[in-house]
Amino acid sequence: MKAFFQGMTGRVFLVLMLGILASAALTQYLAINERQRTLQRYRDFHALERSEQIISTADVVLPESRMQYLKVASMGAIKLEVLNRVPGVAPQLSEFAATLANRLGSEYKLQTLAERPSACERPTSVYSAFSVFGAGTGTWRGTCESLAVTMPDGQHLKLSILPPRQPAPTGHNEYATFVPFLLSIAVLAYLVARMTMGPLKQLAGAAKKLGNDINHAPLKLRGATEIRTASAAFNAMQARIRQHIAQRTEMLAAITHDLQTPLTRMRLRLEKVQDAELQGKLLEDLSAMQQMVKEGLDLARSMDTTEAMQRVDLDALLDSVCADATDAGQEVDLTGRAAMDLMGRPLDIRRCLVNLIDNAVKYGQRAHVTVERLAGASRVRIRDEGPGIPPGQLAQVFEPFYRLETSRNRASGGTGLGLTIARNIAEQHGASLSLANHPSGGLEATLVFPEFYAGK
């Protein structure tokens, strides 16, 4: 769940959900307030009509029957009862009392009593702006007061306008309506977030695949106009990068290849030099030049991704590489099994492993190769018994032509391309290559290859 909300899809989903819920809450607030005002206006109008009706009827009822009528007419929230004496009255009529007096006429005298009915202050069931699931409790804000009514025959009556009675139960659970509403909002927000972020995820995946394989198929131009424009720009960028790499590789390969011919002629001519000491020095320099040319060709090949990818048995490949190194007189031992396949170019992976083993033997006398299976990957560790590398130079040794030794002796220092070639090959296969000084001494190179899954 945490990973979901850390991604763009989760964040867009959360923003949409909060926005929709805020809009729904505001709509609920406005609707409930308007509903409450409408109910109050209707209740006041009904109370006005009912009060006029029962007062007018009480006037025509015979005096001996008026008490019985008042008991029957006062069953609801509007009560009319006999008032023996008129208590304290307000200095002026309320709005309700003034309207009722205009309806009844001048024969009736109405006065607003100063003391309101006690029921006006009691909590009652009302609809408020915060009653999300129906009616809540609160104080009735409509008309609630007592009036003194003087009948045409001089009798004093007390008219009480009370809050409405408790509403009848609806018989259904409001949660049953709210929960589907909330779920529908969540589904809609998730679909919109996924539809919006889907093309961005596609671009991110394409960028990741581009780092592993520059010849990966271009993106399909589909979706909204902005997405198609971004996809077209990404495909154009991929084509330009592929062209630049191809031109650089071809140039490097051509230069190093063309140097082979004059170098061969120079070696043949040096064989005719009479001075043995001079001949040895010149041949040594020539051999160093030929080694640089050879490694330049290897570097060019390491950037070439035209070889087809195929399924490779890592254990069999390691067995073969270590056996060849042992046959060549190098001290190499292999322990562990990966028991997995990887997708790659066998010749390139072999060149990567050979470079790392040669490095370990050259600078650390021995190479201890250990392979193990990880979750969805395999790890190959190649450790030597040399002095290691200063921590500040562990990253620099991957740069082309970088050598730790300050001497120009190619026999011990090499050309500085071996680790560069190994890293290029590893990155083209989605693998990672890192160097670290082992706690027990020596330098340890760690290769982590992703596992191959059929159909992926």
N, C-alpha and C positions, 0 to 999 in steps of 0.2 A: 504493500500500500504506500509506503514512504517513497519507494522508487517511482511509483506512478505519479505522485504529486510533485516529484522533483523534475519530471519531464514536462515538455511543452504541452502535451495532450492533457495531462493532469491539471496543469495550471490554467489552461483555457477552459477546461471543464469546470474547475472551481470558480473561476470568474463568471462564467455563464450561469452557474447554479446560484451564486450569490446575487447576481444581477436580477435573475428571474424571481428569486424569492423576495428580494427587496421590492421589486415592482408589484408582486402579488400582495405583499404586506401593505404597501401604500394603497393599492386598489381596495383591499379589504378595509383599511382604515376609512377611506372616503365613502365606500359603500355602506358600511355600518353606521357611520355618522349620519349620512343622508337617510338611511332607513329609520334611524332613531328619531330624526326630526320629522319625518313623514308620519310615523306612528303617533308622535306627540300631537301633531297638528290634527290628525284624524281623531285622536282621543278627545282633544279639546272641543272639536266640532261636535262630536257625538255627545259629550257632556253638556254642551250648550243646548243642543236639541232636546236631550232627555230632561234637563232641568226645566226648560220652558214647558215641556209637556206635562210633567208631574205637578208643577205649580199651577198651571192653568186648570188641570183636572181637579186639583184639590179645592180650587175656588168654587167649582160647580157642585162638588159633593156636599151633601147635607151635613150640617155641623155635627149631628149625632153619629154619622158614619165616617167622619173625617179621620178619627184616630185609627180606625181599622184600615182605612185606605193608606194612611201613612206607613203603617207596618208592612203592608203588601208592597207598596211602591219603593220602599227603602231596602230591598233585598240585594241590590248590586253595590257598585262603588259610589253611587250617588244616593245620599240619604237625606230625607226630609222629615224633620221631627219638630214637635211643639217646643217653643222657647218661652219659658215662663217670664224671663226678664232679659233685656238686651244688655250683654256685658260690654266691655270696652270695644270701641270700634276704631278702625283706621281713619286717618284724616281725609282720605279720598278713596274713591272706588278703584278696585283693581280693573285691569283690562277686561277680564272675564265678566266681572260684575257689571261694568258699564255696558258691555255688549248685551248681556242678558236683560238689563233694565230697558234698553232700547227696544228689545223684542217684546217684553211684557207690557210696556206702556206706562203711562203716568199713574195708573190706578194702584200699582204696586210700588212699594218703597224698599229699595235694597241698600244694605250697608255691609261693607267688608269688615269682618271681625278681626281684631288685632291678633288674637290667639289662633294659630293654625292647628289643625287636627294633629294629634300625636302620630297618626299613621304616616304623615308626610316625612317624618324623620327615620322611619324604620326601613331597613334594607329590603329591597324588592327585586324581583327578577326583571332585569332590563337588558337590552342589547347595547353593549359598549363597543368602542373602537378596538379594544383588546380582547374581546370575547371571540376568539378564533373559532371555537367549536360550538357556538350557539349562545344562548342567553346566559348572562352572568348576574351577579348580585351588585346592587348599587342603589343610589337614592333617585327616586323618580323626579325628573326635572320638568315635567309638564305642570298643568294646573292642579294645584292642591291647596285648598283654602276653605274657609267657612264664611257663609253669608247670612245676615239677618234679613228675613223677608217679612214685610208687613203686608198682610192680605187686605183686600178692599173692605172686609168686615172688621178690620182692626186687630185680628189675631196675629201673633208673632210666631213665625216658623224659622227653624235653623236649617239651612241648606249646606251640606258638607260634600265637597268634591274630593274624593279619596283616590289614591293611586290604584291602577288596575290590579285585579286579582292575579294570583299565580297562574302562569300559562299552563295549559295542559301538556303532558309529555308528548313528544313527537313520535315516540315508538321506534326510532331508529338511532343508530350510533353515528355521530358526526365523524368519528375517525374513519368509518368505512368510506366516506367521501374524500377526506383529506389525504389519506395514505395513497390511493390510486393517483390523485392529483400530483403528489410529491414524486411518486415513482415515474409518472409520465414526463415530468420536468427533467428528472435525472437522466432518463433514457434519451430525451431530445438533446439535452446538453452534451451527453457523451457522444452521440452521433455527430453533432455539429463539430465538436472538438476533434473527433477522429477524422472527419472529412476534411477539416481545415489543416490538421497537422500531418495527414497521410503523405501528401506530396513532399513536405519538408523531410519526413523520414526517408522517403525514396531518394531524395537528393543526398542526404547524409550517408545512406547505404552505398550509393553510387560513388561518393567521394572516398569511402573506405575501400571499396573494391578497386578503385582507380589506383590507390596507393600500393595495392598488392599486384595488380595486373593492369598495365597501361593499355593493353589491347582488349580490355573488357568491352563488351558490346555497348554502344551508346544508349542513352535513355530514350524511351519512347515519348514522343511529344503528344501529351494528352492532358486533359483537365482544364482548369481555368486559363484565361489568357496570360495572366502573370506567371503561372506555373509553366506553361509551354514556353514562354520567353526565357525563364530561368533555365529550363531544361536544354533549350537550344544553345544558350550561352555556355552551359556546362559542357555540352557535346563539342562545341567549337574550341573551348579551352583544352579538352582532352585531345582533340585532333592536333592542336598546336604543340602541346607538350610531347605527344608521340612523334611529331615531325622533328622537333628539336632534338629529342633523344636519339632518333634514328640518324639524323645528320651528324651528331657528335660521335655516335658509335661508328658510323661508316668512316668518318674522317680519321678517328683514332686507329681503326683497323687498317685503313689504307696506308697511313703513315708508317705504322709499325711493319706492315707487310712489305711495303716498298723498301724499307731499310734492310730487309733480309738479304737482298741481292748484293748491294755494295759491301755489306759486312762479310758475306761469304767470299767475295773477291779479295777483300783485304786479308782474310785469313789465309787464302791460297798464296798471296804475295808475301805474307810474313813468313811463310815456310822457307822462302828463299833468302831470308836475312842470315848473314854469316855469323854475326855477333850473337852468341848464345844468350848472354845476359840481356842484351837489348831485346832479342826476340822473345824471351820469357816475359819481360815487362809489358811489351806490346800485346802479346797474346792474352795476358791477364786482363789488360784494359779492354781488349776486344771481347773477351768472354763476359765481362761485366756489362758491356753494351748489348751483347746478344741476350743476356739474361733480362735486362730492362725491356728490350723489345718483346721478349717472350711474355713477360708479365704484363706489358701493355696490351698485347693481344688477349691475354686472359681477362684483363679488366674490361676490354671491349666486349668480350663474349659474356661476361657477367652481367652486362647491361642489355644484352640481347634477349628478348622474350618471345622470339618466334618459335622456339622449340615447343612441341605439343606437351601439354601436361598429361601425366598418366599416373596410375596407381603404383606406389612404391612401397615395398616391404622394408621398413626402416631397419629391422634386425638383420636381414640378409645383407643390406647395403653396408651396415657397420661391420659385420663380420668380414666382408670382402675388403673394405678399406683397411681395417686393422691387420688382416692377413697379408695384404700387399706391403704395408709398412714394415711388418716383421720380416718378410722375405727380403726387403731392401736393407736390412740390417738395423732398423730402428727398434728401440725398446718400447713397445706398446703393449698394454694389456687392456682387455675389455671385460667388464662385469655388468650383469643385469640384463633384463629383456624388456622391450617395450610392448611386444605382442600387439602391434597395431600398424595400420597402413596410413600413408599420407599421400596427398595429391601434389605432384611436383615434377620437375625435370631431373631425371636420374643423374645425368652427367653434371649438371650444375650443383646438385646436392653433394655429389661425390667430390667435386672440386672444393666446395666449402669445407667439408670435413677434412680433406687432405691438407688444405692450407692451415687449419687449426692444429692438426696433429704435427705437421712439419714445424710450425711455430713452437709448439711445446717441446719437441725433441731438440730443436736448434738452440733454444735458450734455457731449457730446463733438463736436458739429457734424457728424460723419460716422459712418456705420456700415459696417464691413467685415464681411461675412457670408461665412464659410468653412464648407463642409460636406465631410465625408470618411467613407469606409466603414471600419468596424472589424470585428473578428471577432464576428459576431452582433449588431452594433449600428451605429448611425451617430452621428457627433458633429457638432453645429452650434455654431460659435463666432462670437459677435457682439462685435466690438471697436470701441471708439470712440477718439477722439483727445483726450479730456478729461484732467483732472488725476488721475483715479482716486479711490479711496476709502481712507481710513486702514485699515490691516490689522485694527485692533481693532473696526471697524464693518462688516466684510464680512458677518458673520452677522446683525447687527441690522437691516440694511436690508430683510430679508425679513419683518420684523414689520409688522403692519398699522399704517398712519398714521405710520410712522417716516420722518422726512425729515432729510437731512444739513444742509439750510439752516435756520438759526435764524429766518429772516424768515417772515412769514405771507403772502408773495407767492405766490399759487397759480400765477401764470403761469410762475414759474421753479422753484418748489419742488414743485409738484404736490400730491397728496393723500396720498402715501405708500402707495398700494394697488397700484400697477402690478406691482412685483416679488412681492408677496404673491399676487396673482392668477396670475401666471406660474408660481410655485412650486406652487400648488395644482393647476393643470392638469397640470404635469409629473408630479407624484407620482401623480395619478389614472391616468396612462398608463404607470406603471412606469418613468418616466424620471427622470433626476437633473439638477438645475440648481445650478450653483455659480458663484461670482464670484471673480475673481483680478485683481490688478494686473499688466498685461503688462510684461515687462522693457523693451520699447521705449517704454513710456508708454501711458497710457489704461487703461480698465477692460475686461475681457474676460469675457463671460458664456458658459458652456459648457453645452450641452444634450446629453445622451446618451440616445438613444431605442433601445429594444430592437427587434430585427428581428422581423417577423411571419412565422411559419411556418404554412403551411396544415395544418389538422388538429391543431394543438397547443392 
